[in-house]
Amino acid sequence: MDVARAYYPVFFDLSGRSVLVTGGGRLALEKVRGLLAAEARVTVVASALNEELTALRDAGQIKHLARDYRNGDMQGRALVMAAGDDPSDNAALHADARAIGVPLNAADDPANCDFILPAIVRKPPLTLAISTGGGSPAVARRVREELSDYLDAETSSLAELVAEVRAELREQGSFGSIPSEAWQSAMNSQVRILLAQRRRDEAKALLLVTLNEAIPAADE
């Protein structure tokens, strides 16, 4: 029986960092695609690769060690993804990773994981991660589907607008004076209506006015 664990949720910046994937089949391909999307430098160690991974190797998108895993392959890696066809290898891989302090994920094997991969909803620039602590992945997938249906283009537009306003306020030196609750009230229905009507400049102006009005209260 799977038991939910108290994981600490994070978003890991893997851009330009080296990650090792063990295995050359379907599971490995899933991991590789996600890692490449995160701009990681991916090395796959496997005696053979499936067609899709072979294409990625031939295109220079991944490095391939055409052999079985060896002790020492994890050195210098930011993460390790164990995604081989034989899950009985995972315990030994996990022990190697623990010995050198490299976090490891073993596909569909929470007992040999230092971290798990949540169900993801991507509505750029929004990324939502849903997890049940490994206890019920099916529920996480269901919630992902429901959230994906709920989020619309206006939600993404709002996220982009708020990020832009935050950057401008930081440059002006006034960002730190705005209380967190002011951001919540500033993202009101009128701002969203303006975005839906493609009146972005007006939405931005309204957002800035509302936030700037909160600054004196924060400084009192």
N, C-alpha and C positions, 0 to 999 in steps of 0.2 A: 504493500500500500504506500503510495506517494504521500509524503507529509510536507505541507507548506513550511518554508523556512523564512527567517527574517532577513532577507537580503537587503543590502544597501543600494538603492538605485542611483546609477550614474550614467552620463553620456561621455564616452571615451574618445578623445581626439587621437586618431590613428594616422593622420595625414603624414606621409613620408616615413612612417615607422614600420619596422620589420615584424611580420607575423608569420608563424608557421602553421600550415594545415597538414595533417596526416590523413592519407586516404586519397584515392583517385576516382571515386564514383559519384553517385548522385548527391549524397550528403555533403561530400567535400565541395562539390560544385555550388551548392546552396551557400555554404560558408564563404567560398571564394567570391561569389558575386556580391555579397554584402560587404566584404572587406574592401573590394575594389571600389565600391560606391563610396566608402569612407576614405578613399585615397591612400590605403595602406600599401606597403610593399610586401607582396605575398610570395612566399615560398611553399611549394607543395612537395612533400616527400611521399612517394608511392612508387611501387615497382611498375605500375602501369596507370595511364590516365584514360578516362572516357573521352568520347569524341569532342565534347564541349570544352573540357579542360585542355585537351591537346590543342584545340584552336586558340585558346587563350595563351598557351605557352608559345605557340608558333608566331602569334602576333606580338610577342614580347611583353605581354601584360602580367605574366607570372613567371617565376623561376621554378624549375622542376629538378628535384633530386631523384633520379630514376633508380630507386632502391628502397629497401625497407628502412624504417626509422632506426637511427642509431643514437645512443647516449651522446649528448653534446650538441645535437641538432637544435636544441632549444636555447642555447646560449645566445644572448644578445637580442632575444625576441621580446616584443612588447606583450604579445599574447600568443597562446597556442590553441588551436582548434583541433580536437581529436575527432575525426570524421571518417574513420576507416570502416570496412565492412565487418570486421570482427570486434565486437564490443569487449571481448575478453582481454584485449590489449589495453583498455582504458585505465585500469588500476595501476599498471606499471607506468604508463605515460603520466598519470596524475602524480605518482610518487616522484618521478623525475622532475616534474614541474615544481612541485612543492620544495624539493631539495635545493633548487636554485632561485626560488621566489618568483617564478613566472606564472601568472594566472592562466588557468586552462579551462576550456569548455569542452565537455565530451557530449557529442550529439545524443540526445534522448537517454542520457545517463546521469541524472542529477547527483547521484552518490559520488561520482568522480568529477564533479564540477567545482571550480572555485567561483564561477559566475554562470548565470544562465542567460539565455537570449529571450527577451520578451516578445510578445506579439506587437507589431509596429504598425502605426497609422502614419503615413506621410502625406501631408498636404502642404508642400513648401510655402513658407519657411517653417511650418509647424511639423514637429515630429512628436508623436505620442507613443509612449511605451506602456504596455499593459502586461502585468504579471500576476499570477496567483501563487507566487513563491514556489513554483514547481508542483503544486498540489493538484491543479486542474487546468492543464494547457488548453483543453477544449473550451473551457469558459473564457479564457483569455482571448482565444480566436473569435468567439462569438461576440464579445464586447468590442473587439477590433472592427468587426464587420458593422456593428451598430454605430460605432463612432465614425467610421468612414462614411456611412450614409448620412450622418448628422452634419458633419462639417461641410461647409459650402465654400464657394469662391470668395464670398465676402469675409469669411473667417480668415482665410489666407491673406487677403488684402489688408485686413485690420492688423494682423501680425506684422506685415511688412511696414505699414504706416507707423505703428508704435515703435518698431526698431529704428526707423528713420528719425522719429522725434526724439527718442532716447539719445541717439548719437548727437543730434544737434544741441540738446540741452547739456550734455556732457561737455561739448566744446565751449558752450557759453558759461560753464561753471555753475549752473543752477540746478543740475540734476539731483545733487545730494540734498537739496532743500525741500524736495517734494516728498511728502509722506507716501508710503506704499498704498494706503487706502485711497489716495487721490487718483492714482492710476486706475483703480477699479471704477470709481465714479465717472472718470473722464471718458472711459470707453462705453459711453451710454448709447441708447438706441438711436439717437439722432446722428451720431457719428456713423453708425452702421448703415443707416438709411441713406446718408449722403454717399457712402461708398457704393452701395447697391445702385444708386442713381448715376454712378461714374463721376461724381463731383468730388474728386479726391482732394483738390486744393482747399475746398471749403471744409471738408472733413478734417484736414490737417490743421487748418486755422482754428476750428472749433476745439480741437483737442489741445492745441497749444494755449488757447485762452483759458480753458478750464484748468489746466495744469499750473499755469502761471498765477492764477487766482488763489491757488492753494499754497503758494510759497510764503506769503506773509504769516499765515497761520502756523506754518512749520517753524518760522524763525522767532515766534513770540516766546 
